[in-house]
Amino acid sequence: MDLSLAQVPQGRVHVIAERCKQCNFCIDYCPTDVLMYSDDINAKGYHYPIVAAGKETACIHCRFCDLICPELAIYTTEVTTETSGGD
């Protein structure tokens, strides 16, 4: 296997703040510690997760947060980067 060709996927975190009930699962189980709680609260009175400062590109699109959230309040999408072909 040529490790120089291996790429770690990059993801983008999306939060539906009004669905969050501050269960802490997404923050506890994120392997790259991308998430933290917002200082703001939603209409239900809960702090919802946001991407921590400086961690904007740290999401590896593992989807743990998608799978563990009981309220379906968070999900990730894969970020694709275009490489120049030069042809």
C-alpha positions in Angstrom: 0.0 0.0 0.0 1.4 3.4 -0.9 0.6 5.6 2.1 1.5 8.7 0.1 -1.8 8.2 -1.9 -3.9 7.6 1.2 -6.2 10.5 2.1 -8.1 11.2 5.3 -11.6 12.3 4.4 -12.7 15.7 5.5 -16.2 16.5 6.7 -18.3 19.5 7.4 -20.6 19.5 10.5 -24.2 20.6 10.3 -26.2 21.2 13.4 -30.0 21.6 13.6 -29.9 23.6 16.8 -33.6 23.5 17.6 -33.5 19.6 17.8 -30.6 19.4 20.2 -31.3 18.3 23.8 -27.7 18.7 25.1 -27.2 14.9 25.6 -23.4 15.4 25.1 -23.0 12.2 23.0 -21.7 14.1 19.9 -19.1 15.9 21.9 -18.0 12.9 24.0 -17.7 10.5 21.1 -16.0 12.8 18.4 -12.6 11.2 17.8 -11.1 14.5 16.7 -12.7 16.8 19.4 -14.3 19.0 16.8 -17.3 20.0 18.8 -18.0 22.1 21.8 -21.2 23.7 23.3 -22.4 27.0 22.1 -22.9 29.8 24.6 -26.3 30.3 23.0 -29.3 28.2 23.8 -32.1 26.9 21.6 -35.9 27.4 22.2 -35.9 24.4 24.5 -33.3 25.9 26.7 -30.4 23.7 25.7 -26.9 24.6 24.6 -26.2 23.0 21.2 -22.9 21.9 19.7 -20.8 24.0 17.4 -17.5 23.5 15.7 -14.7 24.6 18.1 -12.5 27.5 17.1 -9.5 26.2 15.1 -11.2 22.9 14.4 -13.0 23.9 11.2 -11.0 21.4 9.1 -10.6 18.7 11.7 -13.8 16.7 11.0 -12.9 13.4 9.4 -16.5 12.5 8.3 -16.5 9.4 10.5 -20.3 10.0 11.1 -20.2 9.0 14.8 -22.2 12.1 15.6 -24.8 11.3 12.9 -25.2 7.8 14.2 -25.3 8.5 18.0 -27.5 11.6 18.1 -30.9 10.5 19.5 -32.6 13.6 18.2 -31.0 13.6 14.7 -29.8 17.1 15.4 -26.4 16.8 13.8 -24.9 15.3 10.7 -21.8 15.6 8.5 -21.2 15.9 4.8 -18.0 15.0 3.0 -15.9 17.8 1.7 -14.4 17.1 -1.6 -11.3 18.9 -2.8 -10.7 19.4 -6.5 -7.2 18.5 -7.7 -5.8 20.2 -10.8 -5.3 17.7 -13.6 -2.9 20.0 -15.6 -4.0 18.2 -18.8 
